[in-house]
Amino acid sequence: MRIQTHLGNSIDVIAPNKVKYDKNIKELLADVQILSRIVKYTVEEVQHMTLDEIIDCIDQNSIQVGSIPIDPGYTNTGRVTALQAENAVPGESYITFDLRFSLTLLRKSVKIIINLEAQKTIDFDKLGYHLENRITYYMARLISSQKETEFFHSGYDNIKKIYSIWLCMECASDAIYEVRLTPKNIYGIVEDPMKFDKMSAVIVQLRNQKSRNESKNQLIAMLEDLLQDEESTIKKQKLQEKYNLKMTVELERRLADMCNLSDLIEERGIECGIERGFERGIEQGIEVFVLDNLEENVTKDRIIEKMQRRFQLTESQAIAYFDQYSVKMVGV
């Protein structure tokens, strides 16, 4: 009897389950077959290993999807292996890591803590902040949250190395690059440079589906195929034949109610339609707002300040809208 694995189930239920994209993609990425391939192409310490060897190094009990709060005081409530969900401060909300797990290099007994984020956009205007600043914060929290779990008191030599891996979708080009701390000699001869090698960020750029050729990088090609909108059987066959991903195994079953990959294109279409309609309505409201305030002789700085608060805009967005619509007032 052949029973679907987690990965096979994830792809099969695209049409029936219209659950939110972000939760589904996290669950799909949590499959050890996917994780092993991501790790092989992003984590320096395991690049020489086979996929099966990497899978053996993944602590599957440590895999947590969207349940580890990032804020101080809530990330490390449990002891060393207890990566558990925690409650927010009353009256406040918190953000969580998309996916966090640990990797243990068996031969060297070296533990690496990995955070994987699925980022739908890197556009500053949509996010309202620069993504690199958020990545920096996540890296810092992955280090500081080890206090009282991985190391105690002043045992700083027990800090485990961390990787924060970001899968950034809808990019213009495909690329993978790493950011890490590097020393810079300012003066004199440094006899024994300190090693700041405990944290790295890896950014994986995935392209928009429209008009793209297959990436020459195997990881990017696999992830773009994984997220490609197409019929379930075709996608499963492609992933099996091109990347040797196993869809079925003997007597193996994942939890039947596991959240799975939703209909990506349908959801994107719905989101785009809603977004376009919403944007048109908002822009009309902003135009009226700007013209009304100009008629009342409100200063430009005050109008921009009010626009940011009322329409939840960044300063650059508010200025752009003001410049666009104030021209009409001048021409009246």
VMD Tcl script that draws the C-alpha trace (Angstrom):
set ca {
  {0.00 0.00 0.00}
  {1.40 3.38 -1.02}
  {0.62 6.28 1.28}
  {1.16 9.95 0.56}
  {3.93 11.74 2.42}
  {3.63 15.28 3.78}
  {4.99 16.68 0.52}
  {2.58 14.70 -1.65}
  {-0.40 15.72 0.47}
  {0.75 19.34 0.37}
  {0.59 19.41 -3.42}
  {-2.59 17.33 -3.77}
  {-4.83 19.63 -1.76}
  {-4.14 22.81 -3.73}
  {-7.69 23.09 -5.10}
  {-9.87 21.95 -2.15}
  {-8.26 24.03 0.59}
  {-8.34 27.80 0.19}
  {-6.37 28.68 3.28}
  {-3.99 31.55 3.56}
  {-0.90 31.40 1.39}
  {1.62 32.38 4.00}
  {0.64 29.63 6.46}
  {0.55 27.02 3.70}
  {3.95 27.86 2.32}
  {5.46 27.65 5.80}
  {4.05 24.15 6.24}
  {5.30 23.07 2.85}
  {8.79 24.43 3.48}
  {8.86 22.51 6.79}
  {9.07 19.21 4.88}
  {12.54 17.77 5.57}
  {13.09 17.07 1.87}
  {12.63 20.77 1.10}
  {14.61 21.87 4.16}
  {17.55 19.62 3.27}
  {17.83 21.18 -0.19}
  {17.56 24.72 1.13}
  {20.19 24.03 3.77}
  {22.59 22.38 1.29}
  {22.70 25.50 -0.89}
  {22.78 28.08 1.91}
  {24.60 26.66 4.95}
  {28.35 26.50 4.40}
  {28.97 23.76 6.96}
  {26.90 21.13 5.11}
  {27.48 21.92 1.45}
  {29.80 18.92 1.10}
  {27.18 16.50 2.49}
  {24.59 14.45 0.63}
  {20.90 15.25 1.02}
  {20.34 12.08 3.05}
  {23.17 13.04 5.38}
  {21.69 16.50 5.83}
  {18.25 15.05 6.59}
  {19.87 12.95 9.32}
  {21.33 16.15 10.78}
  {17.98 17.97 10.93}
  {16.42 17.68 14.36}
  {12.85 17.07 13.22}
  {11.53 17.47 16.77}
  {12.88 21.02 16.78}
  {10.97 22.16 13.67}
  {8.54 24.89 14.70}
  {6.28 26.65 12.19}
  {5.07 30.15 13.06}
  {5.04 29.46 16.80}
  {8.22 31.03 18.18}
  {7.72 34.67 19.25}
  {10.62 36.96 18.39}
  {10.17 39.57 21.10}
  {12.47 39.56 24.13}
  {11.15 37.47 27.01}
  {9.07 35.19 24.81}
  {11.54 33.41 22.55}
  {13.38 31.23 25.02}
  {10.83 30.30 27.69}
  {11.61 26.60 27.32}
  {14.87 24.84 28.08}
  {17.45 23.77 25.52}
  {15.27 21.57 23.30}
  {11.90 23.03 24.25}
  {11.14 25.34 21.35}
  {7.52 25.99 22.21}
  {4.79 28.53 21.50}
  {4.34 31.27 24.08}
  {1.73 33.89 24.93}
  {2.05 37.56 24.11}
  {2.19 40.32 26.67}
  {-1.42 41.26 27.54}
  {-2.60 44.06 25.30}
  {0.35 43.67 22.95}
  {0.97 41.57 19.87}
  {4.16 39.84 18.79}
  {5.63 38.57 15.58}
  {6.92 35.06 15.15}
  {9.60 33.31 13.17}
  {8.12 31.66 10.06}
  {10.09 28.50 10.68}
  {12.86 27.63 13.13}
  {14.78 24.41 13.60}
  {18.19 23.11 14.60}
  {20.82 21.27 12.63}
  {23.33 19.01 14.38}
  {26.51 18.00 12.61}
  {26.82 14.49 14.02}
  {30.54 13.96 13.52}
  {31.53 17.24 15.16}
  {28.60 17.53 17.58}
  {28.08 21.07 16.33}
  {24.61 22.59 16.63}
  {23.37 25.28 14.27}
  {20.09 27.14 14.76}
  {18.28 28.07 11.55}
  {15.45 30.48 10.89}
  {13.70 30.30 7.51}
  {11.47 33.14 6.33}
  {9.19 33.19 3.28}
  {9.02 36.84 2.21}
  {6.37 37.73 -0.38}
  {7.86 41.12 -1.21}
  {10.99 43.17 -0.63}
  {9.36 46.39 -1.85}
  {9.91 49.21 0.65}
  {6.67 50.94 -0.36}
  {4.66 47.82 0.46}
  {6.53 46.89 3.63}
  {6.98 50.38 5.04}
  {10.52 49.51 6.12}
  {13.79 48.25 4.64}
  {13.93 44.46 4.79}
  {17.62 44.40 5.71}
  {16.79 46.08 9.02}
  {14.27 43.38 9.85}
  {16.79 40.69 8.91}
  {19.32 42.29 11.25}
  {16.80 42.21 14.10}
  {15.96 38.55 13.49}
  {19.64 37.61 13.51}
  {20.18 39.45 16.79}
  {17.18 37.74 18.39}
  {18.37 34.30 17.28}
  {21.58 34.99 19.19}
  {20.19 36.72 22.29}
  {17.35 34.21 22.75}
  {19.95 31.50 23.44}
  {20.55 33.01 26.88}
  {19.41 30.51 29.53}
  {18.74 27.84 26.90}
  {21.97 27.18 25.01}
  {24.28 29.02 27.41}
  {24.06 30.19 31.00}
  {25.55 33.11 32.92}
  {28.84 34.04 31.17}
  {29.22 30.86 29.12}
  {29.35 32.79 25.86}
  {31.53 30.18 24.18}
  {28.44 27.95 24.11}
  {26.54 30.31 21.80}
  {25.41 28.35 18.75}
  {25.86 29.68 15.25}
  {22.69 30.91 13.58}
  {21.54 31.27 10.00}
  {18.59 33.45 9.01}
  {17.53 32.35 5.52}
  {15.11 34.54 3.56}
  {13.25 33.30 0.49}
  {12.30 36.57 -1.19}
  {9.64 36.16 -3.87}
  {8.64 38.35 -6.80}
  {12.21 39.55 -7.41}
  {13.45 40.81 -10.77}
  {16.40 38.39 -10.90}
  {17.44 35.08 -9.37}
  {20.35 35.18 -6.93}
  {21.66 33.90 -3.60}
  {23.94 35.97 -1.39}
  {25.16 35.84 2.19}
  {25.68 38.63 4.72}
  {27.95 38.10 7.73}
  {30.09 40.10 10.15}
  {33.62 40.73 8.90}
  {36.48 42.46 10.77}
  {38.01 45.67 9.44}
  {41.49 46.74 10.45}
  {41.43 50.45 11.37}
  {44.94 50.82 12.83}
  {48.03 48.78 13.58}
  {48.97 45.16 13.12}
  {46.32 42.76 14.33}
  {48.16 39.69 15.56}
  {45.17 37.48 16.33}
  {41.96 38.79 14.70}
  {38.75 37.93 16.51}
  {36.34 35.62 14.73}
  {32.81 36.96 14.43}
  {31.35 33.90 12.76}
  {28.28 33.17 14.86}
  {25.63 34.61 12.58}
  {24.86 34.80 8.88}
  {21.93 35.88 6.77}
  {21.29 34.28 3.39}
  {18.93 35.92 0.91}
  {17.48 33.78 -1.89}
  {15.86 35.79 -4.68}
  {12.94 34.05 -6.41}
  {11.48 35.61 -9.53}
  {7.98 36.48 -10.62}
  {6.36 33.67 -12.61}
  {5.81 35.84 -15.65}
  {8.29 35.44 -18.52}
  {11.07 33.66 -16.68}
  {13.43 30.97 -17.87}
  {14.51 28.11 -15.65}
  {17.17 29.21 -13.19}
  {20.66 27.76 -13.56}
  {20.81 27.41 -9.78}
  {19.27 24.12 -8.67}
  {17.80 25.42 -5.41}
  {16.14 28.42 -7.05}
  {14.87 26.26 -9.92}
  {13.32 23.81 -7.45}
  {11.70 26.51 -5.32}
  {10.31 28.32 -8.37}
  {8.90 25.02 -9.68}
  {7.48 24.29 -6.24}
  {5.60 27.60 -6.24}
  {4.63 27.50 -9.91}
  {0.91 27.43 -10.62}
  {0.08 24.22 -12.44}
  {-1.97 21.05 -12.16}
  {-1.13 18.88 -9.15}
  {-0.09 15.72 -11.02}
  {2.16 17.70 -13.37}
  {3.86 19.46 -10.49}
  {4.38 16.24 -8.55}
  {5.84 14.51 -11.59}
  {8.18 17.41 -12.25}
  {9.43 17.50 -8.67}
  {9.98 13.76 -8.66}
  {11.78 13.58 -11.99}
  {13.83 16.78 -11.84}
  {14.71 16.94 -8.16}
  {14.18 13.38 -6.90}
  {11.60 14.49 -4.34}
  {9.65 11.50 -3.00}
  {5.88 11.86 -3.03}
  {5.00 8.42 -1.60}
  {6.56 5.95 0.85}
  {5.55 2.60 2.37}
  {3.37 2.84 5.49}
  {4.16 6.48 6.19}
  {1.59 9.12 6.92}
  {1.69 12.70 8.07}
  {-1.10 14.25 10.12}
  {-4.24 14.27 7.98}
  {-5.20 17.79 9.03}
  {-1.81 19.32 8.21}
  {-2.24 22.72 6.60}
  {-1.09 22.53 3.02}
  {-0.28 24.58 -0.04}
  {-3.21 26.63 -1.27}
  {-4.11 27.56 -4.81}
  {-1.32 30.08 -5.32}
  {-2.50 31.65 -8.53}
  {-6.12 31.92 -7.44}
  {-5.16 33.56 -4.20}
  {-2.73 35.88 -5.93}
  {-5.45 36.78 -8.41}
  {-7.93 37.50 -5.64}
  {-5.35 39.48 -3.71}
  {-4.38 41.47 -6.80}
  {-8.02 42.21 -7.63}
  {-8.78 43.33 -4.11}
  {-5.58 45.34 -3.99}
  {-6.34 47.13 -7.28}
  {-9.88 47.96 -6.20}
  {-8.72 49.06 -2.78}
  {-5.95 51.20 -4.21}
  {-8.35 52.95 -6.62}
  {-10.72 53.78 -3.77}
  {-7.91 54.94 -1.51}
  {-6.38 57.12 -4.21}
  {-9.71 58.84 -4.85}
  {-10.06 59.47 -1.14}
  {-6.53 60.84 -0.91}
  {-7.12 63.17 -3.85}
  {-10.24 64.65 -2.24}
  {-8.40 64.91 1.08}
  {-5.47 66.81 -0.45}
  {-7.67 69.22 -2.44}
  {-9.95 69.93 0.51}
  {-7.02 70.75 2.77}
  {-5.42 72.96 0.15}
  {-8.66 74.89 -0.21}
  {-8.55 75.48 3.55}
  {-4.96 76.76 3.22}
  {-3.45 73.94 5.30}
  {0.33 73.82 4.91}
  {2.02 71.10 2.89}
  {3.85 69.66 5.91}
  {0.62 69.45 7.90}
  {-1.25 67.79 5.03}
  {1.49 65.20 4.61}
  {1.48 64.51 8.33}
  {-2.29 64.04 8.34}
  {-2.16 61.80 5.26}
  {0.36 59.50 6.90}
  {-1.84 59.08 9.94}
  {-5.22 58.83 8.20}
  {-4.22 56.59 5.27}
  {-1.34 54.74 6.98}
  {1.23 55.93 4.42}
  {4.97 56.29 4.65}
  {6.34 59.82 4.41}
  {7.61 59.21 0.86}
  {4.20 57.87 -0.23}
  {2.40 60.86 1.28}
  {4.75 63.32 -0.43}
  {4.26 61.58 -3.77}
  {0.47 61.74 -3.47}
  {0.61 65.40 -2.43}
  {2.79 66.34 -5.38}
  {0.51 64.42 -7.74}
  {-2.78 65.97 -6.62}
  {-1.64 69.46 -5.61}
  {-0.83 70.12 -9.28}
  {-4.56 69.95 -10.02}
  {-5.20 72.62 -7.43}
  {-2.63 74.92 -9.03}
  {-4.30 74.53 -12.37}
  {-7.74 75.48 -11.04}
}
mol new
graphics top color blue
foreach p $ca { graphics top sphere $p radius 0.5 }
foreach p [lrange $ca 0 end-1] q [lrange $ca 1 end] { graphics top cylinder $p $q radius 0.2 }
display resetview
